[in-house]
Amino acid sequence: MRKEKLEELKSYIEELKTIKTERKEEQFIYHQEQPIKRKGFINVESYDCTLQNGIIIPREKIVKGGKDGNAAIILPVTNEGNTLLVIQPRVFTKETVCVELPAGYIEENEDPITAGKRELVEETGYVPEQMQLLASFYQDQGCSAAYNYSMLALGCQKLKDQSLDQDEIIRYFECSFDEALELVDRGYITDLQSQFTLEKAKSLVKK
């Protein structure tokens, strides 16, 4: 990988590392003088599930923002043939920062391609000319119904500014597709959904 690009990437990683994590006290609201745990963005629902053979199994389901948490993962390719990665805090990982592909949740009644384009523009400011679905898969089927969609965004151009949520801190990083694959081998891109999407796109990007 080009030395200057690796140094640029390392500077973003160093900037966004977590230096302190404090556990917050659980918050409660009161209904008829009884405490009820206040719901956050991520919650767990408990179920008893009856199988066709009559066996009942207890299961817990992760719910994100009151929804399943379906997501779009986008591999952007610029007109110059480069790809875009994002670097952001992932405070519960060993490194506390992750290098990954742009991604985000699909809103209610939003189709995956529209969501992918929206998330790409919000996180990087790059606008694609064409979007192509690569694959779809469950994220964590043991405790979630979240379904992910990997897609390729072609002809990406920097036309807008980033439009991030208040608590989002994202740096974007442009490199060649081969350099992105090298970052997987070198242990910089560690999430499975980014690795999977890069692998699925190999034959298309390298044509």
Backbone as a ProteinNet text record, in pm:
[ID]
protein_1_A
[PRIMARY]
MRKEKLEELKSYIEELKTIKTERKEEQFIYHQEQPIKRKGFINVESYDCTLQNGIIIPREKIVKGGKDGNAAIILPVTNEGNTLLVIQPRVFTKETVCVELPAGYIEENEDPITAGKRELVEETGYVPEQMQLLASFYQDQGCSAAYNYSMLALGCQKLKDQSLDQDEIIRYFECSFDEALELVDRGYITDLQSQFTLEKAKSLVKK
[TERTIARY]
84.3	0	87.9	44.5	121.1	142.2	265.2	302.3	218	193.9	119.8	-26.4	-84.6	-222.4	-232.6	-135.4	-136.5	-119.3	-34.9	-16.1	-144	-211.7	-339	-440.4	-450.2	-543.8	-510.4	-384.5	-342.5	-374.6	-364.4	-395.5	-542.9	-631.5	-774.6	-803.4	-739.5	-760.2	-715.9	-601.1	-548.6	-640.1	-691.9	-779.7	-906.6	-961	-1093.9	-1091.9	-973.1	-965.7	-1036.7	-1101	-1165.4	-1060.1	-1058.6	-961.4	-1026.5	-1160.4	-1228.3	-1371	-1418.3	-1556.5	-1613.4	-1721.6	-1786.7	-1926.6	-1957.2	-2090.8	-2190.6	-2302.3	-2405.6	-2502.2	-2556.6	-2658.9	-2785.8	-2852.9	-2978.6	-3081.9	-3157.9	-3257.9	-3397.6	-3481.5	-3616.7	-3717.4	-3834.5	-3950	-4049.2	-4145.6	-4238	-4380.9	-4449	-4588.8	-4664.5	-4761.7	-4837.1	-4740.2	-4637.9	-4537.2	-4446.6	-4458.8	-4372.4	-4262	-4136.3	-4027.1	-4029.2	-4013.8	-4005.3	-3877	-3795.3	-3669.5	-3695.8	-3630.6	-3646.2	-3582.8	-3652.7	-3601.5	-3498.9	-3393.6	-3294.5	-3310.9	-3207.5	-3214	-3213	-3129.9	-3121.8	-3193	-3289	-3364.5	-3376	-3409.1	-3423.4	-3566.2	-3630.2	-3765.2	-3757.5	-3837.3	-3836.7	-3960.7	-3941.6	-4050.6	-4044.3	-4160.1	-4169.4	-4217.2	-4140.6	-4168.8	-4206.4	-4324.7	-4373.3	-4339.7	-4266.6	-4228.4	-4339.8	-4330	-4428.5	-4442.3	-4331.8	-4336.7	-4386.2	-4429.9	-4487.4	-4389	-4261.8	-4161.7	-4165.2	-4157.5	-4155.4	-4013.8	-3959.2	-3823.4	-3824.8	-3755.5	-3745	-3637.6	-3667	-3570	-3579.7	-3467	-3463.5	-3425.9	-3488	-3468.1	-3417.2	-3310.1	-3257.3	-3336.7	-3383.2	-3459.7	-3386.3	-3371	-3297.8	-3391.9	-3408.6	-3496.7	-3639.4	-3680.4	-3815.4	-3836.1	-3725.6	-3734.4	-3631.4	-3634.8	-3543	-3398.1	-3376	-3238.8	-3179.5	-3263.4	-3211.6	-3115.4	-3009.6	-2906.6	-2857.9	-2801.9	-2738.5	-2588.5	-2507.1	-2361.8	-2320	-2243.6	-2216.7	-2067.5	-2032.7	-1895.8	-1896	-1847	-1845.8	-1722.7	-1742.8	-1633.2	-1643.5	-1536.7	-1537.1	-1514.8	-1530.3	-1505.4	-1359.9	-1271.4	-1129.2	-1097.3	-1198.1	-1178	-1134.1	-1134.6	-1099.7	-1222.7	-1198.3	-1309.7	-1300.8	-1410	-1418.4	-1444.6	-1370.1	-1390.6	-1425.4	-1482.9	-1509.5	-1439.5	-1397.9	-1334.8	-1420.7	-1460.8	-1546	-1526.9	-1560.8	-1549.1	-1640.4	-1585.2	-1661.5	-1611.1	-1668.6	-1604.4	-1595	-1674.4	-1671.3	-1582.8	-1517.2	-1420.6	-1286	-1198.3	-1065.4	-988.9	-1003.2	-927.8	-998.5	-1127.4	-1218.7	-1245.6	-1184.6	-1208	-1213.3	-1302.6	-1308.2	-1296.4	-1229.2	-1222.4	-1318.1	-1412.9	-1518	-1578.7	-1671.5	-1746.1	-1860.2	-1902.8	-2020.6	-2140.3	-2221	-2337	-2435	-2558.9	-2656.9	-2790	-2876.8	-3005.5	-3101.8	-3186.4	-3290.9	-3416.2	-3467.7	-3586.5	-3711.3	-3815.2	-3942.1	-3996.1	-4035.8	-4090.2	-3987.1	-3859.2	-3752.9	-3690	-3668.8	-3606.8	-3455	-3387.7	-3245.7	-3157	-3180.5	-3097.3	-3108.9	-3230.7	-3251.5	-3180.6	-3191.4	-3124.8	-2973.3	-2920.1	-2776.2	-2724.8	-2795.7	-2755.5	-2761.9	-2869	-2884	-2771.3	-2740.6	-2636	-2498.4	-2472	-2344.6	-2328.5	-2431.7	-2426.5	-2410	-2484.8	-2476.2	-2336.9	-2277.7	-2151.2	-2029.7	-2038.7	-1920.9	-1942	-2065.2	-2090.4	-2074.1	-2040.7	-2027	-2161.9	-2193.5	-2320.4	-2292.6	-2358	-2333.2	-2421.2	-2370.6	-2451.9	-2535.3	-2486.6	-2554.3	-2535.6	-2641	-2636.2	-2671.3	-2599.6	-2621.4	-2619.6	-2723.4	-2729.8	-2637.3	-2555.3	-2461.3	-2511.5	-2564.3	-2605.3	-2685.8	-2751.8	-2825	-2807.9	-2813.8	-2783.7	-2833.9	-2858.6	-2890.7	-2763.5	-2778.9	-2664.5	-2630.4	-2730.6	-2708.2	-2837	-2861.8	-2993.3	-3028.6	-2931.4	-2960.8	-3039.7	-3026.7	-3095.6	-3149.7	-3157.7	-3202	-3266.7	-3361.5	-3422.3	-3359.9	-3254.1	-3191.3	-3139.9	-3173.7	-3135.6	-3054.6	-2934.8	-2844.2	-2838.8	-2810.1	-2799.3	-2665.1	-2581.5	-2454.6	-2475.2	-2417.2	-2438.9	-2316.2	-2309.7	-2201.9	-2255.9	-2181.6	-2219	-2113.3	-2152.7	-2058.6	-2069.3	-1959.4	-1958.1	-1974.2	-1915.7	-1933.5	-1852.6	-1917.9	-1853.5	-1881.5	-1781.7	-1797.2	-1876.2	-2005.7	-2094.3	-2155.4	-2146.2	-2210.8	-2118.6	-2157.1	-2088.4	-2146	-2070.7	-2124.9	-2246.8	-2341.7	-2460.3	-2480.9	-2413.1	-2408	-2502.8	-2547.3	-2624.3	-2535.2	-2597.8	-2523.9	-2414.3	-2440.3	-2342.8	-2258.6	-2264.9	-2182.8	-2052.5	-1941.6	-1812	-1748.5	-1743.4	-1698.4	-1596.9	-1483.5	-1387.3	-1392.5	-1390.6	-1388.8	-1250	-1220.2	-1084	-1089.5	-1021.4	-1020.2	-890.9	-905	-788.4	-826	-729.1	-760.7	-833.2	-902	-971.8	-872.6	-759.1	-657.4	-603.9	-592.4	-547.8	-651.7	-779.6	-885	-875.3	-850.6	-832.9	-709.5	-605.3	-484.5	-512.5	-600.1	-634.1	-707.4	-778.6	-838.6	-727.6	-633.3	-523.7	-435.5	-423.9	-337.7	-409.7	-537.2	-610.6	-669.1	-683.6	-745.4	-897.3	-943.9	-1087.9	-1125.4	-1195.3	-1218.1	-1363.9	-1458.2	-1598.7	-1634.6	-1716.8	-1748.9	-1827.8	-1917.8	-2002	-1920.6	-1818.3	-1731.5	-1646.9	-1589.7	-1509.1	-1591.9	-1713.1	-1801.1	-1834.5	-1866.5	-1903.5	-1786	-1667.7	-1548.2	-1522.6	-1538.8	-1516	-1618.9	-1745.7	-1850.4	-1829.8	-1763.3	-1748.2	-1623.5	-1535.9	-1405.8	-1417.8	-1501.5	-1509.5	-1570.2	-1651	-1714.5	-1623	-1554.8	-1470.7	-1345.7	-1294.1	-1168.4	-1185.5	-1308.6	-1331.1	-1262.3
-119.4	0	124.6	228.1	351.1	407	446.8	491.2	609	704.7	824.6	793.2	694.1	657	583.9	498.7	427.6	524.7	624.7	725.5	807.3	838.5	910.8	828.3	701.3	613.3	603.4	585.2	573.3	699.8	815.6	941.6	948.9	900.6	898.5	800.8	685	584.9	640	703.5	758.2	867.8	951	1061.3	1011.7	899.3	855.3	744.9	712.2	610.2	656	561	588.5	585.1	687.3	690.7	665.9	670.2	646.2	603.8	501.2	455.1	439.7	506.6	498.6	442.1	343.1	284	376.5	402.9	491.2	412.5	479.9	417.3	395.1	282.4	256.9	362.4	405.8	509.5	448	501.8	448.2	560.9	526.6	614.4	546.9	623.8	568.9	574.6	460.5	450.3	392	470.4	431.3	394.1	477.4	468.4	345.1	271.8	156.8	193.2	158.8	192.6	103.4	162.7	91.6	136.2	39.4	73.1	148.7	263.3	344.5	273	270.8	203.3	290.7	227.1	295.4	257.8	284.3	250.5	100	29.5	-116.4	-177.6	-265.2	-331.4	-480.5	-556.7	-701.8	-740.7	-816.3	-868.4	-1018.5	-1069.7	-1212.2	-1280.9	-1402.7	-1477.4	-1623.9	-1689.3	-1834.9	-1876.7	-1959	-1995.8	-2143.4	-2172.1	-2309.2	-2363.5	-2475	-2537.9	-2628.9	-2669.1	-2757.2	-2887.9	-2934.4	-3061.1	-3044.9	-2924.4	-2901.1	-2853.1	-2857	-2810.2	-2659	-2606.3	-2461.9	-2421.7	-2325.8	-2279.8	-2130	-2090	-1947.5	-1881.9	-1762.3	-1688.8	-1539.1	-1471.6	-1326.7	-1263.2	-1150.2	-1081.8	-940.1	-904	-767.8	-680	-566.1	-470.8	-337.1	-275.2	-149	-37.4	60.4	171.7	128.8	20.3	-30.8	-112.2	-137.8	-213.2	-325.6	-406.4	-520	-477.8	-362.4	-317.1	-362.1	-376	-407.2	-297.6	-336.4	-238.8	-255.7	-147.4	-146.2	-126	-206.6	-193.1	-158.1	-50.5	3.4	2.5	-51.6	-40.6	67.8	188	296	286.4	309	314.5	448.1	525.9	657.8	645.3	756.2	758	725.7	746	715	569.6	494.1	353.4	327.6	430.9	412.6	376	332	301.4	390.7	396.4	480.2	393.1	419.1	355	461.5	419.5	512.4	463.2	558.6	528.8	595.3	516	572.2	497.6	562.2	494.5	373.4	261.5	140.3	100.5	165.5	172.2	38.3	-59.8	-188.6	-290.9	-251.3	-339.8	-327.4	-421.8	-420.9	-294.6	-250	-133.8	-2.4	-6.8	105.7	191.4	159.3	227.6	121.1	139	43.2	113.8	48	88.1	-4.4	52.5	-30.1	38.5	-29.2	31.5	115.9	218.5	294.2	201	226.1	140.7	215.7	168.6	231.2	158.3	196.2	129.4	170.7	77.4	102.2	149.9	263	318.1	238.5	256.7	187.6	227	129.1	146.8	200	193	236.4	113	115.5	-0.3	5.6	-109.5	-114.2	-25.5	-19.1	61.7	210	255.7	396	424.9	331.4	349.3	353.6	265.2	263.2	393.1	447.2	574.9	686.4	689.2	792.7	785.8	664.9	649.8	688.7	652.5	688.8	839.9	908.2	1054.2	1116.6	1067.1	1123.5	1106	987.8	957.8	1014.6	1032.4	1075	1198.7	1228	1336.6	1294.9	1166.4	1116	1066.4	1105	1068.4	969.7	852.3	752.1	774.6	731.2	732.4	605.7	496.6	366.8	283.9	213.3	124.3	-17.3	-114.8	-254.3	-344.9	-423.2	-515.7	-634	-666.9	-777.7	-903.3	-889.3	-1005	-956.5	-1050.1	-1017.5	-1131.5	-1098.9	-1199.2	-1154.2	-1253.2	-1222	-1180.6	-1089.9	-1036.7	-1122.9	-1159	-1240.5	-1313.5	-1420.3	-1485.2	-1554.1	-1570.4	-1633.3	-1544	-1411.8	-1320.9	-1196.6	-1199.6	-1081.3	-1120.9	-1038.9	-1057.9	-964.6	-892.1	-794.2	-860.8	-801.1	-854.3	-746.5	-782.4	-686.1	-701.6	-591.2	-588.3	-527.1	-605.5	-554.8	-502	-385.6	-326.3	-250.9	-234.5	-164.4	-30.2	76.4	210.8	257.6	276.3	308.4	454.8	507.7	645.5	748.2	722	811.9	940.9	1054.1	1184.4	1262.8	1340.8	1423.7	1549	1548.2	1658.1	1728.3	1666.3	1724.3	1714.9	1783.3	1770.4	1652.5	1602.4	1501.5	1557.5	1470	1508.9	1405	1422.8	1322.4	1355.2	1248.9	1269.3	1333.1	1386	1460.5	1376.8	1248.4	1164.3	1079.5	1107.8	1037.5	1114.1	1044.1	1101.3	1007.6	1050.4	964.2	1038.7	975.5	1024	929.7	983	895.6	896.1	787.6	760.5	698	758.1	708.1	632.2	514.9	435	349	279.8	188.6	65.7	-5.4	-126.6	-230.4	-243.9	-339.2	-301.6	-172	-128.8	-161.9	-152	-189.9	-338.5	-421.4	-564.7	-589.9	-511	-525.3	-491.1	-394.8	-356.6	-468.7	-552	-671.1	-765.9	-793	-885.9	-834.8	-702.8	-645.1	-622.7	-661.7	-654.6	-519.3	-431.5	-301.3	-307.4	-382.2	-400.6	-534	-528.7	-649.1	-692.7	-607.7	-649.1	-738.1	-838.5	-939.7	-882.5	-788.1	-738.9	-660.8	-588.9	-519.9	-619.8	-716.8	-818.5	-896	-931.2	-1006.6	-925.1	-798.2	-712.3	-691	-668.3	-654.2	-781.1	-895.4	-1022.2	-1042.8	-1009.9	-1029.1	-937.2	-822.9	-725.9	-744.8	-836	-852.2	-866.2	-957	-985.7	-869.1	-785.1	-673.8	-551.9	-523.5	-404.2	-419.7	-541.2	-564	-592.6	-581.4	-605.5	-496.2
0	0	0	-70.2	-74.4	67.2	94.2	228.1	273.4	183.9	222.9	256	185.4	214.2	347.6	375.1	503	618.9	601.6	706.9	727.9	617.7	628.7	706.9	673.9	743	891.2	922.3	1062.3	1141.1	1076.3	1146.4	1183.5	1094.5	1125.8	1241	1236.1	1341.2	1476.2	1478.4	1604.1	1657.9	1568.9	1608.7	1676.8	1629.3	1672.7	1777.6	1830	1934.4	2061.6	2128.7	2257.4	2366.9	2451.1	2561.3	2697.4	2702.5	2829.8	2803.6	2872	2861.5	3001.3	3029.4	3160.2	3144.6	3225.4	3219.7	3287.1	3217.3	3271.1	3358.9	3456.8	3540.4	3458.9	3484.1	3414.6	3452.6	3354.3	3376.7	3380.6	3468.5	3485.7	3474.6	3423.3	3431.8	3526.2	3576.9	3675.9	3623.1	3635.6	3596	3714.2	3763.7	3883.8	3996.9	4009.3	4115.3	4103.1	3991.5	3968.6	3868	3900.4	3807.9	3684.1	3567.8	3440.7	3373.2	3330.6	3265.5	3135.4	3122	3001.8	2881.7	2770.3	2651.8	2580.8	2532	2451.5	2304.8	2223.7	2082	2061.7	2139.3	2129.7	2249.4	2221.5	2327.5	2297.7	2400.5	2388	2422.6	2332.4	2355.7	2379.8	2473.8	2507.5	2452.3	2398.8	2338	2380.1	2381.1	2383.6	2245.3	2176.6	2037.6	2028.9	1975	1962.6	1824.5	1820.8	1695	1644	1520	1458.4	1536.9	1597.7	1672	1815.2	1850.4	1982.2	2087.4	2058.9	2155.7	2162.9	2285.2	2307.6	2347.3	2276.2	2306.8	2340.9	2446.6	2479.3	2393.1	2342.1	2261.1	2290.9	2271.6	2287.1	2154.2	2125.5	1997.8	2021.6	1949.9	1955.4	1859.6	1908.8	1829.6	1832.6	1716.8	1706.5	1662.5	1748.8	1715.9	1691	1756.9	1740.4	1614.2	1540.1	1414.5	1413.9	1307.3	1298.7	1279.3	1219.7	1198.8	1066.6	962.9	829.8	784.7	711.5	677.5	534.7	481.3	349.7	369	298.6	299.6	157.9	142.1	10	-20.6	-136.6	-187.9	-295.3	-263.1	-361.9	-451.1	-581	-677.2	-750.8	-748.5	-811.6	-962.1	-1031.7	-1175.6	-1207.9	-1110.6	-1129	-1096	-1053.2	-1021.4	-878.8	-795	-654.2	-573.1	-450.9	-360.8	-237.7	-164.2	-44.5	77.4	182.7	311.7	413.7	525.1	634.1	760.5	841.2	969.5	1076.4	1177.3	1281.7	1412.9	1524.7	1654.3	1661	1704	1737.8	1875.8	1976.5	2108.2	2180.4	2140	2209.3	2138.6	2030.5	1967.4	2038.3	2010.9	2074	2037	1912.1	1865.3	1897	1926.6	1952.1	1828.4	1716.3	1588.8	1480.3	1380.6	1269.6	1135.6	1044.1	903.9	829.7	758.2	698.7	577.5	512.9	404.5	460.7	388.4	431.7	447.8	548.1	575.3	663.4	664.5	751.8	747.4	841	853.7	743.6	706.7	607.9	680.9	639.2	704.3	665.7	744.5	717.7	580.5	501.3	366	266.1	300.3	209.6	145.3	13.7	-49.8	-27.4	-29.1	6	-80.6	-210.8	-299.4	-265.3	-241.3	-202	-70	23.7	153.3	136.4	50.7	28.6	-28.9	-127.1	-186	-82.9	-4.1	98.9	200.9	248.7	348.6	292.9	168.8	106.8	99.9	56.2	46.2	183.9	282.6	417.2	477.3	459.4	526	453.7	321.4	245.7	159.4	121.4	26.8	-118.2	-142.6	-279.1	-330.3	-454.6	-516.6	-630.1	-630.1	-735	-857.8	-972.1	-1094.2	-1105.2	-1047	-1062.6	-936.6	-895.6	-779.8	-825.5	-772.2	-812	-688.7	-668.9	-556.5	-581.3	-480.9	-490.8	-422.2	-300.7	-221.1	-102	-35.1	86.8	185.9	314.8	416.2	553.1	639.9	779	852.5	944.9	1019	1139.7	1217.5	1337.5	1368.9	1293.1	1293.7	1424.6	1513.8	1641.6	1736	1718.1	1810.7	1741	1608.1	1535.2	1404.1	1359.1	1226.8	1123.9	1161.5	1072.6	945.6	831.7	700.9	629.9	583.8	523.4	371.7	303.5	158.3	119.7	50.7	-0.6	-141.2	-170	-301.7	-350.1	-481	-548.7	-596.3	-568.2	-613.1	-712.9	-838.4	-945.8	-986.9	-1039.5	-1088.1	-978.1	-862.5	-747.9	-765.1	-738.5	-745.7	-618.5	-574.8	-455.5	-493.1	-461.8	-498.5	-377.9	-260.1	-142.4	-21.9	84.8	212.6	289.4	386.3	476.4	549.3	580.7	656.9	766.3	878.1	982.9	1097	1166.7	1288.6	1394.5	1498.1	1600.1	1666.6	1688.3	1757.2	1661.7	1530.3	1432.1	1408.4	1412.3	1378.3	1275.6	1151.2	1042.1	955.9	931.2	832.8	712.4	592.8	475.6	412.7	344.1	299.3	161.6	64.6	-73.3	-100.6	-158.6	-196.4	-316.5	-372.3	-482.6	-428.1	-517.3	-474.9	-422.9	-489.6	-444.7	-306.6	-279.6	-146.6	-40.7	-77.7	16.8	49.9	-52.3	-28	59.2	38.2	118.9	265.2	288.2	425.2	498.1	423.6	483.9	528.8	439.5	470.3	584.4	596	699	831.4	837.5	963.5	997.7	898.3	922.8	904.3	804.3	783.5	846.3	958.7	1038.2	1045.1	1000.8	1009.8	891.7	920.3	819.8	703.4	728.8	619.9	516.6	559.8	463.9	387.3	457.3	391.6	288.3	325.6	236.5	111.6	129.9	17.5	-76.8	-22.9	-106.6	-187.8	-123.7	-192.6	-304.6	-277.4	-377.5	-498.6	-476.6	-583.4	-667.3	-628.3	-695.9	-846	-889.1	-1033	-1111.8	-1046.2	-1113.4	-1119.3	-1009.6	-1002.5	-1087.5	-1097	-1167.8	-1316.2	-1367.9	-1510.9	-1594.2
[MASK]
+++++++++++++++++++++++++++++++++++++++++++++++++++++++++++++++++++++++++++++++++++++++++++++++++++++++++++++++++++++++++++++++++++++++++++++++++++++++++++++++++++++++++++++++++++++++++++++++++++++++++++++++

